[in-house]
Amino acid sequence: MENERYKKGMKTRREVLGNEYVDKAETSKTDFDKDFQEYIVNNAWSDVWSRPGLTKRERSLITIALLAALGHEGELAMHLRATKNTGATPGDIKEALLHVAAYAGIPAANTAFKIAKEIFAQKDH
C-alpha cells in the first residue's frame, strides 16, 4: 500500500537505516510479515521519526537509550550502525548509555557499551 504516509515513512527509514538495509528488509518480506512491515513504516518511521520537533540525531539517541534499557540487542545494534546517518557521535552515545546505567541499570548499560564498542570497531562505521 503506497500512500503518502507510507512514502514519507520509507523515505525517513532509508535516510536513517540506509538503502542497503531497507532494500534487504523489503526483499525478505513475506506474506506472513508484510502487514507488520507496513505497520513499522507507517507508525514508527512516518508517525514518529518523521515528526518535526526533534532532529534525527536526537531521535537516534532516545531510541538507542530505550533499546539498551529494554535489552533489545539486535535492534540496538541496528540503530548504533545507523548513527553514521543520524549524526549521533560515539561521545553522544556514551552519554546516553551513562543515563541508561543510572536509570535502567548497570547490566543493561554494560551490554549496550559492549555492543557499541563492537559496532564502532567495524571499518564501515
DACORJO-V985316 format. One line per field, one symbol per residue. phi: phi as a letter, one per 20 degrees, with the letter a starting at -180 (. if undefined). A space follows every 10 residues. Layout:
BEGIN
phi=???
END
This chain:
BEGIN
phi=.defffffff ffgffeenfg ffgffffefc gfdfffffgf ffefeefdfe ffocffffff fffffffffe mefffggfff ffffdenfeg fffgfffffg gfdcofgffg ffffffffff ffged
END
